[in-house]
């Protein structure tokens, strides 16, 4: 990692080959969805390279990689949650425009039923 800190591309390639299985297994242990494993593993090593000059050498390489892996997974989960909320909100806004055409009591019932249906459907998504 000290060679990587100095900007050695070959050392980075070696680091990635040596530790990619470790990072992948750690992501699995953290509960990462299988569909995201390869992308997040790549993101971990991208961030290692982008921040290679900041490595202080205070900890083992695996500890450093585990820290970055946790951050990458947390960032991705936040992004996914935000996207799900945004999608749900846009569906509700679209459908509430339709409810404006209805009388107030009718619109209230329609909105309540729609909100329940969207919430139930979203909870069943993986």
C-alpha positions as CSV (number, residue, x, y, z in Angstrom):
1,X,0.0,0.0,0.0
2,X,2.9,2.3,0.6
3,X,3.9,1.8,-3.1
4,X,0.3,2.6,-4.1
5,X,0.5,5.8,-2.0
6,X,3.4,6.8,-4.1
7,X,1.3,6.4,-7.3
8,X,2.7,3.0,-8.4
9,X,0.1,1.6,-10.8
10,X,1.6,-1.9,-10.8
11,X,1.5,-2.0,-7.0
12,X,-2.2,-1.0,-7.2
13,X,-2.9,-3.8,-9.7
14,X,-1.2,-6.2,-7.3
15,X,-3.2,-4.9,-4.4
16,X,-6.4,-5.3,-6.3
17,X,-5.7,-8.8,-7.4
18,X,-4.6,-9.8,-3.9
19,X,-7.5,-8.3,-2.0
20,X,-10.5,-8.4,-4.4
21,X,-11.8,-11.7,-2.9
22,X,-11.4,-10.3,0.6
23,X,-13.4,-7.2,-0.3
24,X,-16.1,-9.2,-2.0
25,X,-16.4,-11.6,1.0
26,X,-16.6,-8.7,3.3
27,X,-19.4,-7.1,1.2
28,X,-21.3,-10.4,1.4
29,X,-20.9,-10.5,5.2
30,X,-22.2,-7.0,5.4
31,X,-25.4,-8.1,3.6
32,X,-24.7,-6.6,0.2
33,X,-27.2,-7.7,-2.4
34,X,-25.6,-10.1,-4.9
35,X,-26.6,-7.9,-7.8
36,X,-24.4,-5.1,-6.4
37,X,-21.3,-7.1,-5.4
38,X,-19.1,-6.6,-8.5
39,X,-20.0,-2.9,-8.9
40,X,-19.4,-2.1,-5.3
41,X,-16.1,-4.1,-5.2
42,X,-14.9,-2.1,-8.2
43,X,-16.1,1.1,-6.4
44,X,-14.0,0.2,-3.4
45,X,-10.8,0.0,-5.4
46,X,-11.7,3.1,-7.4
47,X,-11.9,5.0,-4.1
48,X,-8.6,3.4,-2.9
49,X,-6.9,4.8,-6.0
50,X,-8.6,8.2,-5.8
51,X,-7.5,8.6,-2.2
52,X,-4.2,6.7,-2.3
53,X,-2.2,9.8,-1.3
54,X,-4.2,10.0,2.0
55,X,-3.2,6.6,3.2
56,X,-1.3,7.1,6.5
57,X,-0.1,3.6,7.1
58,X,-1.5,3.6,10.7
59,X,-3.4,0.3,10.1
60,X,-3.2,-2.9,8.2
61,X,-4.2,-2.8,4.5
62,X,-7.2,-5.0,5.2
63,X,-8.4,-2.6,7.9
64,X,-8.1,0.3,5.5
65,X,-10.0,-1.7,2.8
66,X,-12.7,-2.7,5.2
67,X,-13.3,0.9,6.2
68,X,-13.6,2.0,2.6
69,X,-15.9,-1.0,1.9
70,X,-18.2,0.0,4.7
71,X,-18.4,3.6,3.4
72,X,-19.1,2.4,-0.2
73,X,-21.9,0.1,0.9
74,X,-23.5,2.7,3.2
75,X,-23.4,5.3,0.4
76,X,-25.0,2.9,-2.1
77,X,-27.7,1.9,0.4
78,X,-28.5,5.6,1.1
79,X,-28.7,6.2,-2.7
80,X,-31.0,3.3,-3.2
81,X,-33.3,4.3,-0.4
82,X,-33.4,7.9,-1.7
83,X,-34.2,6.7,-5.2
84,X,-37.1,4.4,-3.9
85,X,-38.5,7.3,-1.9
86,X,-38.3,9.6,-4.9
87,X,-40.0,7.1,-7.2
88,X,-42.8,6.5,-4.7
89,X,-43.3,10.3,-4.2
90,X,-43.4,10.9,-8.0
91,X,-46.0,8.2,-8.4
92,X,-48.1,9.7,-5.6
93,X,-47.8,13.2,-7.1
94,X,-48.8,12.0,-10.5
95,X,-51.8,10.2,-9.1
96,X,-52.8,13.1,-6.8
97,X,-53.1,15.2,-9.9
98,X,-55.8,12.8,-11.1
99,X,-57.5,13.1,-7.7
100,X,-57.8,16.9,-8.1
101,X,-60.4,16.1,-10.7
102,X,-62.5,14.3,-8.1
103,X,-64.8,15.7,-5.4
104,X,-63.1,16.1,-2.0
105,X,-64.4,13.0,-0.2
106,X,-63.9,10.9,-3.3
107,X,-60.3,12.3,-3.7
108,X,-59.5,11.5,-0.1
109,X,-60.6,7.9,-0.5
110,X,-58.7,7.6,-3.8
111,X,-55.5,9.1,-2.2
112,X,-55.7,6.8,0.8
113,X,-56.2,3.7,-1.4
114,X,-53.4,4.7,-3.7
115,X,-51.0,5.4,-0.9
116,X,-51.8,2.1,0.7
117,X,-51.3,0.2,-2.6
118,X,-48.0,2.0,-3.4
119,X,-46.7,1.4,0.1
120,X,-47.6,-2.3,0.0
121,X,-46.1,-2.7,-3.4
122,X,-42.9,-0.9,-2.4
123,X,-42.5,-3.1,0.7
124,X,-42.6,-6.3,-1.5
125,X,-39.7,-5.1,-3.6
126,X,-36.3,-6.6,-3.0
